[in-house]
Amino acid sequence: MPLHFTYTAGKVPPINPDWLRILSDSADSPVGLVVLPEPRTDGGPAGPALIGRASSSLGSSL
């Protein structure tokens, strides 16, 4: 399903490539796409999305 976004500020906001990777991994899982919160990019502790990605990666390698 194609999506189209219109930004009112006239500037496209930056997209977090780590978050896109996490969402892509989720979409490729048996469960399908699960919308997860964007991980922090300010050097803080990993959020739930990063923890979920790590455990799904471990599970797929077993």
Stockholm file with secondary structure:
# STOCKHOLM 1.0

chainA/1-62         MPLHFTYTAGKVPPINPDWLRILSDSADSPVGLVVLPEPRTDGGPAGPALIGRASSSLGSSL
#=GR chainA/1-62 SS CCCCCCCTTSSCCCCCHHHHHHHHHHHTSTTCCCCCCCCCCSSCCCCHHHHHHHHHHHHHTC
#=GC SS_cons        CCCCCCCTTSSCCCCCHHHHHHHHHHHTSTTCCCCCCCCCCSSCCCCHHHHHHHHHHHHHTC
//
